[in-house]
Amino acid sequence: MDELNTIWREVKNGCEKAFCTLYTMLFPNLVKYVRQMVHDVFLAEDIVQDLFLKIWHERNVIHIYGSVRTYIYKMAHHAAVNMLQHLATTKNRVNRTASDAEWQFIQDNYQVNDDILEQLEMEETDRRIRQVVDTLPVKCREVFWMSRYEELTNEEIAQKLGISVHTVRTHLYHALDVIRQKIMQK
């Protein structure tokens, strides 16, 4: 516990190496924890990646008085709950766009289930993400692509590209930050 507190103090002072250490120590178990809530490993990874981006960007205003691990797990818990609420709200909003008579007509004449609506939303989100990814610098885009679409680990990407794992993480942080900012603008 003291080790995490020491690392946190260094993170608060802007030490990227300490941040990478914090990330390395907590990321895998945080993903497992969040995955138990959202039941989707990719969504869990995205939530935790976003959480670490938030921690880095807001490190100067985050004040942890107790356990660093507990604080970050609570942040992860809240982020997962917020994502589940967002997904439920979005699903309800999509469901409300058609009148009851229209939905009845669709259900009578077509095979429809909730998965179709979620699939359409996921396809639209994926299309928007790919558009943003196309605007990233070449190496950053390549690292993101290998991570998200080829499902390679950071270590595999580093080995393939002949760069450090730290550089891979930096590219992923940058890519996710740009994607989050551009997607939130729309």
N, C-alpha and C positions, 0 to 999 in steps of 0.2 A: 504494500500500500504506500509506503514511504517513497518507493521508487517511482510510482505513478505521480505522486505529488511533486517530486523533484522534476520529473519530465514535464509536468503541467506548467510549473514555474518557468521553465525554459521556453515552452511553447508560447506562453504569455509574453515573453520577451522577444518573440519573433524568430526563434530558432527553428528553421525548417527541418534540420536533422532530428531534433527532438519530436517535431510533429510527425515525421515519418516513423519514428520509433513508437510513438503513441498509436499511430495508425496500424502498424505491423502487430503490435501487442493486442489490440482490441478488435480489429476488423473482422477476423474469421468468426469469433464467438458472437459478435454483435449481429452478423449476418444470420447465423443460426438462430439467435434469439428472435430477430425480426421475422425470419421465415416462418417460425411457429405461429406468428400472428397473421401474416399475409398469405401464407401457403403458396408462395411463388419465389423461387430463389433469385430470379433476375430482378424482380421488384424489390426484394429484400436488399440485394446488392446496391441497387440504385438509391434506395432510402438511406442506407448507411453511407454511401459515397456522398450524397447530399448533406448528410449530417456532419461528416468530416469537413466538407467545404464550409458549412455554416460555422463550425468550431473554429476553423482557421480565420475566416473573415471577421468573426465576432469575438475573437480571443481577448480583445482588450476590454470588452464589456461583460464578459462571462466571469462571474465570481463564484468560485467553488469553495465552500467552507468545510465540507466533510470529505467523503470519499470521492475521488475523481472518477473511479470506475462506476460507482453508484449513480453519480450525476450524469455521466454519459449514457448509461443504460436507461435512465429515466428519459433523457432526451430522445433516445432511439425509440422507446416505448411511445412517447407522445408523437413522434414523427410517423410511426406506423399507424397509430390510431387516426391521426389526421389524414393520412393517405387513404385509409379504409373509408373514412367519412367522406372524403372528396370523391372517391370512386362510387360510393353509394349515391351521393348527391348528383353526380354526373349521370349515373345510370337512370335515376329518377327523372332528371331534367330531360333526358333523351326520351324516356318513356312518356312524358307528358306532352311532347310536341305533337303527337297525333291525338285526334279526338277518340272517344270510346268507340264510336261507330267505325272510324277508320281502322282502329286496332282490331275490332271484331272482324271486319272485312279481310284484313291481312291474315288473321289467325284462321279464318274459315277457308281461305284460298291458297295459303302458303304455309309451309312448315316454318314456324318461327319459334325461336327460343331466345332467352336472355343472352346466350353466348354469341349470337349473331350481332347484337348491338355492341357488346364488348369488343368483338372482333373488328367491327367497323371503326370503333373509336381507337383501338390499338393500331389499326392500319393507318389511320389519319395521323396519329401521333408519330408513328414510325416514319411516315413520309416527311413530316415536318423536321424530325430529328435528322434524317438523311440530308435534307436540304441544308441544314445548319452545318452538318459534318462536312459537306462539300466546300464550305467556306473556310474551314480550318487550314492552318499551315500544313504542308505536305506530311511532315513527320508526325505531327500531332494527329492528323486524320488517319494515317497508317496505323499508329498505335491504338487509337480508339477502335478502328475497324477490326483489328486483330483481337482486341479484347472482347468487344461486344458481339461481333458477328461470326468470328472464327472461334470464339470461346477459348482463346489461349490464356494461360496464366501470365502474370507479369514477368515471371522468370523466363517462360518460353519466349515471350515477345522480346525481352532483353537479349536473349541468346540469339534469336533469329536476326535481330537488327544490329547486334554488336554494340549495344548501349547498356548502361547500368539499369538496374531495377528502379533505382531512385528516379532516373530520367523517365522511365516508363510511367511511374506514378505521377510525376510532374505533368507529363503530357495528358494523362487521364484526368487529373484535377482540372487542368486548363480546359480540356474539351468539355467536361461535364459542366464547368462553370459557364462557358460560352453557350452551351446548349440550354442550360437552365435560364440564363438571362434572355436569350432570344425567344425561347418558347413562351416564357412568361409575358413577353411584350405583346404577343399576338392574342 
